[in-house]
Amino acid sequence: MKLLSFLVSILGLLAVCKATTYEYNIKTFNVLLDHFTFADNATFPIRYLMNDSYVTDKRSPIMFYTGNEGDIELFAQNTGFVWKAGIQLKAMIVFAEHRYYGKSLPFGNESYKDPQHLGYLTSEQALADFADLLEHLNPDRLRPVICFGGSYGGMLSAWMRMKYPHLVVGALASSAPVRQFTDVVPCDIFNRILTSVFRVAIENSPCVDNIKKLWPVLKNFSSTEEGRKYLSNEFKFCKPYNKTEDYDTFYAYLMDVFGNLAMANYPYEANFLAPLPAFPVRQFCGQLDKNFDKNEELLTAFNNALQVYSNYTQKTKCLDISSAYDESMGSLGWDFQACTEMVMPMCTTGSTDMFVPKKWDFAEYSTDCFKKFKVYPRERAAICQYGAFKFDMLSNVIFSNGLLDPWSGGGVLRTQSDAVTVVILPEGAHHLDLREDNKADPASIKATRTYYLKTFREWVDTYNN
């Protein structure tokens, strides 16, 4: 078994992320709307970004990013490590956009109109798109192809190696929750790790306790007209907060904020899920690092903490609680996938985490999906398609997970196969290892990137020989 674990402290490391402009050509390639039933043989263009300026000959490798749920340029600009790898390996760099995200819309503005238009959005179809694109870019297969990706993109990279081993020599699956499915991991694992990230942000801090105290306070204030008026004045909502139901919207927004803060808990300023300072969880908890005698004091302190996520640039005039995500992220598309094939059970206990207890109820989840999209989820679809319990049958796959990432609980953390490598990064947030070099990077991240390059060279040499 290969298990790489690096233990290096990151306390006190602060730096500003330098701006980098990555150069690429934007291209399109026509793929079939339905690869498996060939419905009317209809095609549509998917977008991909390509840089071949480092290529030296016809055997130079291809570094292929399996695009995930968002505009592909967002991921290209936040995956700086691969540009370094491209230079070192003299590789062609390709970022392929996932169908139904960014500008790769099969039906244009009507792509999300109804299930008849949206029903071609599946991971299996996306993998087939990537396979077609690789056949186009590497028709004689002289170039070894290494897939890489983070989060859902990392899942796709691992599955690409699994489903198309004749096209892909190896894969780096960073922060890929390929096990976050029914009966594989506990439904509270995400929120349990998320709470731990906030608990350790500041030693002996009451931050988590204050967050737990916040929920009944928010609910009580939301239940009266006077209380809702107070919350509106405090948080400056973009839309009137004038119904009891708005508490549910606010609560869901805050749940996403907590998750995003933990995922983007990088040791330097970044602009991925939102503009954020270095160690944003620590900055957030710094506003809640004491006990409060009055509920109003707790609300004010929490609003100050929330500004770390919602208004770090000091340019936001009001708080929009309709979504906690950058507009480049395709949250609606992912919601559809979560309501069809990517069913990832989530629950809270109130004891193992800092949230209001809520059980996982698949029947309720299914009803909500039908109300939203007119579809019912297939609870075990991903498990059937790709497996989720063991990955020892794979080869040339690196699974990396940062222990500061809530998604790590659904990642591959151990293996009995010498052909599968597991990298554990105790200081790592969500796919920190894929980002560009920064002087604030922990030593573990630097060592890991060196290891990746060494492994990539081995894969390329084996393929070429």
DRENKOL-965790 format. One record per residue (C-alpha): residue in three letters; x negated, y negated, z. Coordinates in Angstrom, 2 decimals. Each point is the difference from the previous one (the first is absolute). Layout:
   rest         X         Y         Z
    ALA         X         Y         Z
...
//
This chain:
   rest         X         Y         Z
    MET      0.00      0.00      0.00
    LYS     -1.23     -3.50     -0.83
    LEU      1.00     -2.60      2.58
    LEU     -1.65     -3.41      0.06
    SER      0.64     -2.01      3.12
    PHE     -1.71     -3.26      0.82
    LEU      0.32     -1.74      3.36
    VAL     -1.14     -3.60     -0.10
    SER      1.46     -2.92      1.97
    ILE      1.52     -2.90     -1.95
    LEU      0.74     -2.29      2.92
    GLY     -1.06     -3.56     -0.60
    LEU     -0.58      0.32     -3.73
    LEU      1.56     -2.93     -1.85
    ALA     -0.55     -1.18     -3.54
    VAL      1.74     -1.68     -2.88
    CYS      0.74      2.19     -2.99
    LYS     -1.80     -1.44     -3.00
    ALA      2.06     -0.59     -3.11
    THR     -0.74      2.28     -2.91
    THR      1.29     -0.17     -3.54
    TYR      0.16      3.36     -1.70
    GLU     -0.16     -0.07     -3.78
    TYR      2.17      2.35     -2.02
    ASN      1.96      0.20     -3.21
    ILE      3.75      0.49      0.29
    LYS      1.26      2.67     -2.38
    THR      3.12      2.08     -0.54
    PHE      0.57      3.60     -1.03
    ASN      3.28      1.58     -1.08
    VAL      1.23      2.97      2.03
    LEU      3.14      2.10     -0.22
    LEU      2.90     -1.12      2.12
    ASP      0.61      3.60      1.04
    HIS     -2.99      2.32     -0.34
    PHE      1.92      3.14      0.80
    THR      3.31     -0.17     -1.87
    PHE     -1.14     -2.40     -2.72
    ALA      3.23     -1.98      0.15
    ASP      0.37     -1.56     -3.47
    ASN     -3.81     -0.05     -0.18
    ALA      0.24     -3.53      1.37
    THR     -3.26     -1.70      0.94
    PHE     -1.00     -3.11      1.91
    PRO     -3.33     -1.74      0.68
    ILE     -1.81      0.32      3.31
    ARG     -2.62     -2.58      0.86
    TYR     -3.58      0.82      0.92
    LEU     -3.08     -2.06      0.80
    MET     -3.33      1.03     -1.44
    ASN     -3.61     -1.07      0.37
    ASP     -2.55      1.86     -2.13
    SER     -2.85     -2.49      0.29
    TYR     -2.08      2.44      2.10
    VAL      0.36      2.93     -2.43
    THR     -3.24      1.14     -1.64
    ASP      1.00      3.05     -2.06
    LYS      2.84      2.34     -0.90
    ARG     -0.57      2.08      3.13
    SER      0.33     -2.87      2.48
    PRO      2.61      0.91      2.62
    ILE      3.42     -1.56      0.45
    MET      1.07     -1.37      3.39
    PHE      3.78      0.26     -0.21
    TYR      2.28     -1.71      2.52
    THR      3.36      1.72      0.29
    GLY      2.23     -3.03      0.43
    ASN      2.55     -0.10      2.78
    GLU      3.09     -1.97      1.01
    GLY     -0.85     -3.49     -1.20
    ASP     -1.57     -2.23     -2.61
    ILE     -3.23      1.69     -1.10
    GLU     -1.98     -3.25      0.08
    LEU      0.63     -0.24      3.75
    PHE     -1.75      3.33      0.52
    ALA     -2.82     -0.80     -2.43
    GLN     -0.77     -3.14      1.97
    ASN      0.03      1.84      3.33
    THR     -2.03      3.08     -0.93
    GLY     -3.47     -1.51     -0.26
    PHE     -1.90      3.20      0.78
    VAL      0.82      1.51     -3.37
    TRP     -1.57     -2.92     -1.82
    LYS     -3.20      0.73      1.90
    ALA      0.37      3.68     -0.90
    GLY      0.53     -0.95     -3.64
    ILE     -3.32     -1.82     -0.11
    GLN     -1.87      2.79      1.78
    LEU      1.48      2.77     -2.14
    LYS      0.08     -2.03     -3.24
    ALA      3.66      0.89     -0.17
    MET      3.08     -1.20     -1.82
    ILE      2.43     -1.43      2.56
    VAL      3.73      0.49     -0.58
    PHE      2.90     -1.11      2.19
    ALA      3.23      1.58     -1.26
    GLU      3.32     -1.53      0.97
    HIS      2.73      2.28      1.36
    ARG      3.23      0.08     -2.03
    TYR      2.74     -2.31      1.32
    TYR     -2.50     -2.23      1.81
    GLY     -1.69     -3.22     -1.00
    LYS      0.64     -0.52     -3.71
    SER      0.35      3.68     -0.96
    LEU      3.79     -0.07     -0.10
    PRO      1.62      2.59     -2.32
    PHE      3.22     -2.00     -0.43
    GLY     -1.31     -3.51      0.60
    ASN      2.21     -2.04      2.31
    GLU      2.57      2.82      0.07
    SER     -2.44      2.60      1.36
    TYR      1.57     -0.18      3.48
    LYS      3.57     -0.38     -1.25
    ASP      1.40      3.42      0.93
    PRO     -1.05      3.66      0.46
    GLN      0.17      0.59     -3.75
    HIS     -2.74     -2.59     -0.49
    LEU     -1.92      0.59      3.23
    GLY      0.12      3.78      0.01
    TYR     -3.26      0.36     -1.92
    LEU     -1.93     -1.40      2.96
    THR     -1.77      3.01      1.52
    SER     -3.54      0.82      1.06
    GLU     -0.01      2.97     -2.38
    GLN      0.80     -2.22     -2.98
    ALA     -2.65     -2.51      1.14
    LEU     -2.64      2.74      0.16
    ALA      0.97      1.08     -3.51
    ASP     -0.40     -3.62     -1.15
    PHE     -3.50     -0.06      1.46
    ALA     -0.82      3.31     -1.70
    ASP      1.12     -1.36     -3.36
    LEU     -2.05     -3.14      0.51
    LEU     -3.10      2.05      0.86
    GLU      0.49      2.09     -3.14
    HIS      0.11     -3.27     -1.94
    LEU     -3.12     -1.43      1.67
    ASN     -1.98      3.25      0.08
    PRO      1.29      2.14     -2.89
    ASP     -3.11      2.17     -0.32
    ARG     -0.36      0.21      3.81
    LEU     -3.68     -0.85     -0.11
    ARG      0.44     -2.45      2.86
    PRO      0.46      1.38      3.52
    VAL      2.98     -1.68      1.65
    ILE      0.11     -0.85      3.70
    CYS      3.38     -1.08      1.35
    PHE      0.31     -2.24      3.01
    GLY      2.75     -1.84      1.80
    GLY      1.24     -1.22      3.36
    SER      3.23      0.80      1.85
    TYR      2.59      1.28     -2.53
    GLY     -2.67     -0.54     -2.64
    GLY     -2.26      2.30      2.02
    MET      2.75      2.61      0.10
    LEU      0.24     -0.22     -3.78
    SER     -3.77      0.41     -0.36
    ALA      0.00      3.21      2.03
    TRP      3.03      1.29     -1.88
    MET     -1.60     -0.98     -3.33
    ARG     -2.96      2.24      0.79
    MET      2.42      2.70      1.09
    LYS      2.30     -0.18     -3.05
    TYR     -2.50     -0.94     -2.73
    PRO     -3.38      1.53      0.98
    HIS     -0.94      0.28     -3.69
    LEU      0.16     -3.81     -0.26
    VAL     -1.39     -1.05      3.40
    VAL     -3.29      1.19      1.46
    GLY      0.59     -1.40      3.50
    ALA      2.08     -2.37      2.09
    LEU     -0.36     -2.41      2.90
    ALA      3.30     -0.20      1.89
    SER     -0.31     -2.82      2.53
    SER      2.63     -0.43      2.73
    ALA      2.23      2.44     -1.86
    PRO      2.91      1.30      2.14
    VAL      0.44      3.20     -2.00
    ARG      1.35      1.76      3.12
    GLN      2.53     -2.66      1.10
    PHE      2.97      2.20     -0.79
    THR      2.78      1.98      1.66
    ASP     -1.16      2.63      2.53
    VAL     -3.68     -0.67     -0.76
    VAL     -0.81     -2.78      2.50
    PRO      2.13     -1.45      2.84
    CYS      2.35     -2.77     -1.11
    ASP     -1.39     -2.36      2.68
    ILE     -3.66      0.38     -1.01
    PHE     -0.15     -3.24     -2.01
    ASN      1.45     -2.18      2.77
    ARG     -2.01      1.81      2.66
    ILE     -3.28     -0.88     -1.73
    LEU      1.28     -3.49     -0.82
    THR      0.65     -0.65      3.69
    SER     -3.48      1.26      0.89
    VAL     -1.55     -2.49     -2.42
    PHE      1.72     -2.86      1.86
    ARG     -0.81      1.50      3.38
    VAL     -3.76      0.08     -0.61
    ALA     -0.20     -3.37     -1.77
    ILE     -0.80     -1.79      3.26
    GLU     -1.17      1.97      3.02
    ASN      2.54      0.16      2.85
    SER      2.37     -2.30     -1.84
    PRO      3.77     -0.01      0.68
    CYS      0.60     -0.53     -3.74
    VAL      1.84      3.29     -0.54
    ASP      2.05     -0.45      3.17
    ASN      1.04     -3.45     -1.17
    ILE      1.06      1.37     -3.37
    LYS      2.12      2.61      1.76
    LYS      1.61     -2.75      2.09
    LEU      0.73     -2.01     -3.13
    TRP      2.65      2.30     -1.49
    PRO      2.73     -0.36      2.65
    VAL     -0.71     -3.72      0.17
    LEU      0.48     -0.39     -3.75
    LYS      3.14      2.09      0.08
    ASN      1.54     -1.99      2.87
    PHE     -0.77     -3.31     -1.68
    SER      1.42      1.34     -3.28
    SER      3.30      0.93      1.62
    THR      1.17     -3.56      0.71
    GLU      0.40     -3.11     -2.10
    GLU     -2.17     -2.00      2.40
    GLY     -2.70      2.66     -0.04
    ARG     -0.04      0.22     -3.79
    LYS     -0.34     -3.76     -0.18
    TYR     -2.96      0.18      2.37
    LEU     -1.67      2.70     -2.13
    SER      0.58     -2.03     -3.16
    ASN     -1.66     -3.04      1.53
    GLU     -2.89      2.08      1.35
    PHE     -0.80      2.12     -3.06
    LYS      1.25     -2.39     -2.73
    PHE      1.69      2.65     -2.14
    CYS      0.41     -0.81     -3.68
    LYS      3.64      1.11      0.12
    PRO      2.50     -0.66      2.82
    TYR     -0.26      2.54      2.80
    ASN      3.67     -0.02      0.78
    LYS      1.13      3.62      0.21
    THR     -0.71      2.76      2.48
    GLU     -1.00      2.20     -2.97
    ASP     -2.92     -2.32     -0.69
    TYR     -1.74      1.58      2.99
    ASP     -0.29      3.26     -1.96
    THR     -1.55     -1.85     -2.93
    PHE     -2.43     -1.81      2.29
    TYR     -0.90      3.22      1.80
    ALA     -0.69      1.82     -3.29
    TYR     -2.13     -2.93     -1.17
    LEU     -2.03      0.07      3.22
    MET     -0.53      3.75     -0.26
    ASP     -1.53     -0.55     -3.43
    VAL     -2.11     -2.88      1.32
    PHE     -1.47      2.17      2.76
    GLY     -0.82      2.73     -2.49
    ASN     -1.59     -2.41     -2.46
    LEU     -2.08     -1.67      2.70
    ALA     -1.42      3.36      0.99
    MET     -0.59      1.12     -3.60
    ALA     -1.82     -3.25     -0.86
    ASN     -1.90     -0.17      3.30
    TYR     -3.27     -0.68     -1.81
    PRO     -3.07     -1.54      1.68
    TYR      0.14     -3.03     -2.32
    GLU      2.53     -2.30     -1.63
    ALA      1.98      1.70     -2.74
    ASN      2.91     -0.65     -2.30
    PHE      1.48      3.42     -0.70
    LEU      3.45      0.43      1.54
    ALA     -0.05     -3.63      1.15
    PRO     -2.65     -2.67      0.66
    LEU     -1.47      1.13      3.33
    PRO     -2.90     -0.86      2.31
    ALA     -2.71      2.39      1.10
    PHE      1.33      2.60      2.44
    PRO      3.60     -1.22     -0.34
    VAL      1.33      2.41      2.65
    ARG     -2.40     -1.49      2.52
    GLN      1.06     -3.49     -1.04
    PHE      3.66      0.97      0.34
    CYS     -0.44      1.52      3.45
    GLY     -2.03     -3.00      1.10
    GLN      3.27     -1.94      0.12
    LEU      1.60      2.67      2.20
    ASP     -2.91      0.59      2.33
    LYS      1.76     -1.03      3.21
    ASN      3.22      0.58      1.90
    PHE      2.94     -2.36     -0.57
    ASP      2.46     -1.01      2.71
    LYS      2.75     -1.21     -2.33
    ASN      1.50      1.51     -3.13
    GLU     -0.37     -3.30     -1.81
    GLU     -3.74      0.06      0.71
    LEU     -0.26      3.51     -1.43
    LEU      1.87     -1.05     -3.15
    THR     -2.26     -3.01     -0.52
    ALA     -3.13      2.09      0.51
    PHE      1.31      2.64     -2.39
    ASN      0.79     -2.63     -2.63
    ASN     -3.58     -1.27      0.33
    ALA     -1.25      3.56     -0.44
    LEU      2.22      0.52     -3.02
    GLN     -1.60     -3.00     -1.71
    VAL     -3.15      2.11     -0.37
    TYR      1.86      2.03     -2.61
    SER      2.68     -2.31     -1.33
    ASN     -1.86     -3.30     -0.13
    TYR     -3.76      0.44      0.28
    THR     -0.50     -2.51     -2.82
    GLN      2.24     -2.55      1.77
    LYS      1.85     -0.51     -3.29
    THR      3.20      1.88      0.81
    LYS      2.93     -2.27      0.85
    CYS      2.45      2.65      1.21
    LEU      0.09      3.67      0.98
    ASP      1.45      2.28     -2.68
    ILE      1.00      3.24      1.73
    SER      1.37      1.63     -3.15
    SER     -3.40      1.60     -0.73
    ALA     -3.39      0.25      1.68
    TYR     -1.79      0.87     -3.23
    ASP     -1.86     -1.95     -2.65
    GLU      2.14     -0.38     -3.13
    SER     -2.64      1.97     -1.94
    MET      0.91      3.09      2.01
    GLY      2.87      1.95     -1.54
    SER      1.99      0.61      3.16
    LEU      3.25      0.69     -1.85
    GLY     -1.61      2.63     -2.21
    TRP     -1.56      1.69      3.00
    ASP      3.35     -0.06      1.79
    PHE      1.43      1.94     -2.95
    GLN     -2.82      2.52      0.09
    ALA      0.51      0.38      3.74
    CYS      3.67      0.66     -0.72
    THR     -0.77      2.74     -2.52
    GLU     -3.31      1.86      0.30
    MET     -2.17     -1.78      2.62
    VAL      2.03      0.65      3.15
    MET     -2.30     -0.87      2.90
    PRO      1.84      0.46      3.31
    MET     -0.50     -2.90      2.42
    CYS      1.24     -0.26      3.57
    THR     -0.75     -1.89      3.20
    THR      0.21      1.22      3.58
    GLY     -0.50     -3.11      2.12
    SER     -2.47      1.96      2.13
    THR     -2.74      1.04     -2.43
    ASP      0.40     -3.32     -1.81
    MET      0.98     -3.63      0.59
    PHE      3.30      0.02     -1.88
    VAL      3.68      0.62      0.58
    PRO      0.72      3.75      0.05
    LYS      1.48      1.30     -3.26
    LYS      0.22      3.64     -1.03
    TRP     -0.60      1.24     -3.52
    ASP      3.37      0.84     -1.53
    PHE     -0.26      1.38     -3.53
    ALA      3.77     -0.06     -0.52
    GLU      0.15     -3.70      0.89
    TYR     -3.06     -0.65     -2.16
    SER      1.66      1.75     -2.95
    THR      3.17     -2.05      0.40
    ASP     -2.00     -3.24      0.04
    CYS     -1.87      1.07     -3.15
    PHE      3.23      0.70     -1.82
    LYS      1.41     -3.38      1.00
    LYS     -3.09     -1.73     -1.29
    PHE     -0.88      1.96     -3.16
    LYS      2.84      2.49     -0.64
    VAL     -2.44      2.87      0.49
    TYR     -0.63      2.56      2.72
    PRO     -3.54      0.86      1.17
    ARG     -1.60      3.40     -0.45
    GLU     -1.47      0.49      3.45
    ARG     -2.73      2.49     -0.92
    ALA     -0.66     -1.06     -3.60
    ALA     -3.59     -1.17      0.56
    ILE     -0.85      3.08      2.06
    CYS      1.26      2.25     -2.78
    GLN     -1.81     -1.97     -2.71
    TYR     -3.36     -0.50      1.65
    GLY     -0.17      1.89      3.29
    ALA     -0.62     -1.75      3.30
    PHE     -1.14      2.56      2.56
    LYS     -3.40      1.04     -1.36
    PHE     -2.28     -1.40     -2.68
    ASP     -2.82      2.52      0.24
    MET      0.77      1.26     -3.52
    LEU     -1.23     -3.28     -1.47
    SER     -3.56     -0.84     -1.05
    ASN     -1.91     -3.24     -0.47
    VAL      2.42     -2.10      2.07
    ILE     -0.97     -2.43      2.73
    PHE      2.71     -0.91      2.51
    SER     -0.88     -3.03      2.11
    ASN      2.00     -1.43      2.89
    GLY     -0.60     -2.88      2.38
    LEU      1.20      0.60      3.53
    LEU      1.23     -3.61      0.22
    ASP      2.38      0.77     -2.84
    PRO      3.51      1.15      1.02
    TRP      0.18      2.14     -3.14
    SER     -2.96      2.11      1.14
    GLY      2.38      2.27      1.93
    GLY      1.33      1.23     -3.35
    GLY     -3.42      0.37     -1.57
    VAL     -2.29      3.01     -0.40
    LEU     -2.13     -0.02      3.15
    ARG     -1.52      3.49     -0.20
    THR     -0.77      2.65     -2.57
    GLN     -1.55      3.46     -0.10
    SER     -1.26     -0.44     -3.56
    ASP     -3.53     -1.06     -0.91
    ALA      1.42     -1.43     -3.24
    VAL      2.22     -2.47      1.84
    THR     -1.57     -2.79      2.04
    VAL      1.70     -1.77      2.89
    VAL     -1.30     -3.42      1.04
    ILE      1.14     -1.42      3.33
    LEU     -0.59     -3.73      0.60
    PRO      0.79     -0.98      3.60
    GLU     -0.22     -3.74     -0.80
    GLY      1.76      0.23     -3.35
    ALA      3.33     -1.63     -0.83
    HIS      2.00      0.84     -3.14
    HIS     -2.47      0.98     -2.80
    LEU     -2.67     -2.37      1.34
    ASP     -2.58      2.27     -1.66
    LEU      1.29     -0.96     -3.47
    ARG     -0.48     -3.71      0.54
    GLU     -3.09     -1.91     -1.10
    ASP     -3.11     -0.26      2.17
    ASN      0.20     -2.56      2.78
    LYS     -2.60     -0.89      2.61
    ALA      2.60      0.67      2.69
    ASP      0.50      3.61     -1.13
    PRO     -0.66      2.58      2.74
    ALA     -3.03      2.21     -0.53
    SER      2.32      2.95     -0.53
    ILE      1.56     -1.66     -3.05
    LYS     -3.40     -0.79     -1.50
    ALA     -1.20      3.57      0.54
    THR      3.22      1.40     -1.45
    ARG     -0.28     -2.00     -3.21
    THR     -3.59      1.26     -0.41
    TYR      1.28      3.54      0.45
    TYR      2.73     -0.56     -2.60
    LEU     -2.52     -1.15     -2.60
    LYS     -2.23      3.00      0.70
    THR      2.96      2.37     -0.38
    PHE      1.23     -1.68     -3.18
    ARG     -3.45      0.44     -1.54
    GLU      0.05      3.69      0.90
    TRP      3.41      0.44     -1.64
    VAL     -1.16     -1.83     -3.13
    ASP     -3.27      1.96     -0.24
    THR      1.78      3.33      0.46
    TYR      2.49     -0.91     -2.73
    ASN     -2.66     -1.17     -2.43
    ASN     -2.19      3.04      0.60
//
